[in-house]
Amino acid sequence: MFKTAKRRRHEQVMEAARYMVTGLDNYAMRDDSSIQITPKSVAIAALFRHDIEVTATEARQALGAALTESGFSLDRMTTTYDR
């Protein structure tokens, strides 16, 4: 079954977001609720892991989805892209 380029890109962005949330999950065992992930870190992970450039909107949406599916509050995501 062929995957469309759009679907493959979405999967790669989500994989990068899940990668970042997995790192948060490791630190969450220490119960440090001040640790947050930025959409920019997802964009950087996508660039280095899959060689794709991700917009701030794509990164923010993927990060929100990855946090939610892992059971984290959206408070763990910063709202700005540059931070």
BELSUL-V611224 format. One record per residue. N is the residue number from 1. RES is the residue in one small letter. SS is DSSP state (H for helix, E for strand, C for the rest). PHI is phi as a letter, one per 40 degrees, with the letter a starting at -180 (NA if undefined). OMEGA is omega in radians with two decimals (none if undefined). Layout:
BEGIN
<<N:RES:SS:PHI:OMEGA> <N:RES:SS:PHI:OMEGA>>
END
This chain:
BEGIN
<<1:m:C:NA:3.14> <2:f:C:c:3.05> <3:k:C:c:3.10> <4:t:C:c:-3.14> <5:a:H:c:-3.14> <6:k:H:c:3.12> <7:r:H:c:3.13> <8:r:H:c:3.12> <9:r:H:c:3.11> <10:h:H:d:3.13> <11:e:H:c:3.13> <12:q:H:c:3.11> <13:v:H:c:3.12> <14:m:H:c:3.11> <15:e:H:c:3.11> <16:a:H:c:3.12> <17:a:H:c:3.11> <18:r:H:c:3.09> <19:y:H:d:3.13> <20:m:H:c:3.14> <21:v:H:c:3.08> <22:t:H:c:3.06> <23:g:H:c:3.08> <24:l:H:c:3.14> <25:d:H:c:3.11> <26:n:H:c:3.13> <27:y:H:c:-3.11> <28:a:H:c:3.11> <29:m:C:c:3.10> <30:r:C:c:3.11> <31:d:C:f:3.08> <32:d:C:c:-3.08> <33:s:C:c:3.14> <34:s:C:c:-3.14> <35:i:C:c:3.13> <36:q:C:b:3.09> <37:i:E:b:3.11> <38:t:C:c:3.02> <39:p:H:d:3.12> <40:k:H:c:3.12> <41:s:H:c:3.07> <42:v:H:c:3.12> <43:a:H:c:3.12> <44:i:H:c:3.11> <45:a:H:c:3.11> <46:a:H:c:3.12> <47:l:H:c:-3.08> <48:f:H:c:-3.10> <49:r:H:c:-3.03> <50:h:H:b:3.13> <51:d:C:f:3.07> <52:i:C:b:3.07> <53:e:C:c:-3.06> <54:v:C:b:3.10> <55:t:C:c:3.12> <56:a:H:c:3.14> <57:t:H:c:3.11> <58:e:H:d:-3.12> <59:a:H:c:-3.14> <60:r:H:c:-3.14> <61:q:H:c:3.13> <62:a:H:c:3.13> <63:l:H:c:3.09> <64:g:H:d:3.13> <65:a:H:c:-3.13> <66:a:H:c:3.09> <67:l:H:c:-3.12> <68:t:H:c:-3.11> <69:e:H:c:3.09> <70:s:C:c:3.09> <71:g:C:g:3.09> <72:f:C:c:3.05> <73:s:C:c:3.08> <74:l:H:c:3.05> <75:d:H:c:3.12> <76:r:H:c:3.14> <77:m:E:b:3.03> <78:t:C:c:-3.09> <79:t:C:c:3.14> <80:t:C:b:-3.13> <81:y:C:c:-3.00> <82:d:C:c:-3.04> <83:r:C:c:none>>
END
